[in-house]
Amino acid sequence: MPDFLEKFFPVVYRKTRNPGIDGNYCKYDNQGLQLFTSSLYLAGLTATFFASYTTRRLGRRLTMLIAGFFFIVGVVLNAAAQDLAMLIIGRILLGCGVGFANQ
């Protein structure tokens, strides 16, 4: 999505517009983009461990409500994101929602 890349990853956007770069690896080689992509998965993995404790102590219903809260806050942050930090924080919260929902 060019508009998304242009706003949050301008270096990657410029690389995708460069006709001299052939491989996708060279175009999308950016640490910020990699952090954006992996933050959801890492947060989901970590949150699963905490969710198991929450499920034992509070039960499944409350754990699912907590997951829903993480999802809502993460979506709101991602929808209102103005910079990369806000976008990554939203992705981390979505990952926490995934971890709690998986439990």
Secondary structure, DSSP 8 states (H G I E B T S, - for coil): -HHHHHHH-HHHHHHHH-TT---HHHHS--HHHHHHHHHHHHHHHHHHHHHHHHHHHH-HHHHHHHHHHHHHHHHHHHHT--SHHHHHHHHHHHHHHHHHHH-
